[in-house]
Amino acid sequence: MRTISNVYKRIRYSLLVKGFLHVLAMNIPNDRIRNTLYRWRGTKIGTNVGIGHGVFIEESRPNLIEIGDGVNIGPRAVIVAHDSSYHCINPDIPILFGRVQIRKNGYIGAKAIILPGVTIGEGAIVAAGAVVTKDVAPGVIVAGVPAKVLTTVEEALEQLGDPDTLRQEMQELIAGTPPPEKGG
């Protein structure tokens, strides 16, 4: 009986610690500390990863989430690796789990939702507010509910134009300088 009690206490303590780390990670204002807390919970996180404020990363099985190098995740995004909807309706159906992978240099916009079993391909962009229910191919941009392919990252970059001109326009915007008049 003593062993069962000790096991229960360890499991309960572990869940409490993970829960505390989860809340702390979501609300701490420092990327470096935030990433460390998510790692302590079991999430696999690469290098140079930016995770925005309030990002919800799977509370019950964080070890099923893998975030590659150079990934950026916008504020309030949600990444889950479980689906309990069928279990709620029929308790005989187990809670469903699926690995979530966000590959190198992927981008997840603010308030996007990534569902269980989804892989976001290398260099792909998930627009803000998108709900991703299926894998996203490398180098594409998806948006909407459910998320659908809009274009490729390459085509979008071509539309942006020259990076130096764009950089100058952004610096002027930040500095408060009015843009030059277009047209004649």
Disulfide bonds with the S-S distance in Angstrom:
none
